[in-house]
Amino acid sequence: MRHRSLRLLLLFILSLAFAGLLFGQRAGRGIITGLVTDPAGAAVPGATVTIIDEVTAFKTVVESSSDGNYGTPLLPLGTYTVQVEKQGFKTFIRKGIVITSGIEYRQDVVLELGAVTQTVEVRAASEMINAQTPDVAHTLNQRYYQDLPVVM
């Protein structure tokens, strides 16, 4: 009985340790999610969503679900382009999506009817607002630390 209790305690402690590692995995990464709809607001299932890292050109391809939702796996920090394609609709492109630590960025897409060769491009011009979670993140550079007062 005593060995069983000891084993359960050890298993519990190991579970906590591994849970911390799993939650820590998201700290240096983020995800992009969204909903793909047509002009009438109906979900567009099976749309190809390509997420492109603007620095490395690495592509992550996902597909919208039957209810039009899509989501990426964890992405390294950086600036991304979202490209959405579906037969019978214009290609949607959104550039300049900045993923910072632990953020879930939501990019909903309304696909316009049109030929496959037509493209709608949206350029990011302002700071992205995270409306999904109350988390606040800020990146500090070397200048911040140099400007700190020295206490003696």
C-alpha positions, 0 to 999 in steps of 0.5 A: 500500500505504501509503495502504491502511494509513493508511486502515485505521488511520484507520477503526480509530480512528474505530471506537473513537471511535464505540464509546465513544459507543455505550457511553456512551449507557447511562450516563444510562439503564437498562432493565427486563427480565423473564420472564412466566409463569403460576402453573404456571411456563410462559412466557406469550408475547404478554403486553402489558408497559406501562412507565409513567414515574410523573412524565411518564406516558410509556408504553413498550409491549413484548410478551413473546416466545415464551419469555416474556421481555421487555425495554425499550429504554433508559429515562431515569432515573426511577421506573416502573410495570410493567403486564402484561396478557394475555387470561384473566389478571389484570392485574399492576401493580408501582409504584415501580421506580427506574431509576438510571444504567446499571442493568438492573432485572429484574421477573419476573411471575407472572400469576394466572388470572382475568377481565380486569377483575381486577388484582393490584397490588404496591407497592414498599416497599424499596430495589431490589436489582440481582441482574443485574450487579455494578455499584454506583451511588449518587446524591450530593446537594448536602448531601454536597459541603457537608459535605466538609472544607475543606483549606487 
